[in-house]
């Protein structure tokens, strides 16, 4: 896998997470009323600000662990995730 492919995956996850956060906890019928199809969403996306969630934070932690260790090491991933959570909750 090329670095630009990895970067695209990480960016796509963060953008999708932040867009999706507007719909978290909503019933499907609520979303369908506002966006009948994908084109309606493209033409009128949710208003800013778009904030990413803990899903993106976890991805950042896993990515940092991969960079540090070259593989997923539970201790590193857990430590990074905890550090990020504490930092963001301040």
Protein Blocks (a to p, Z undefined) as FASTA:
>chain_A
ZZklmmmmmmmmmmmmmmmmmmgoiafklmmmmmmbfklmmmmccdddddddfklmmmmm
mmmmmmmnopacfklmmmmmmmmmmmmmZZ
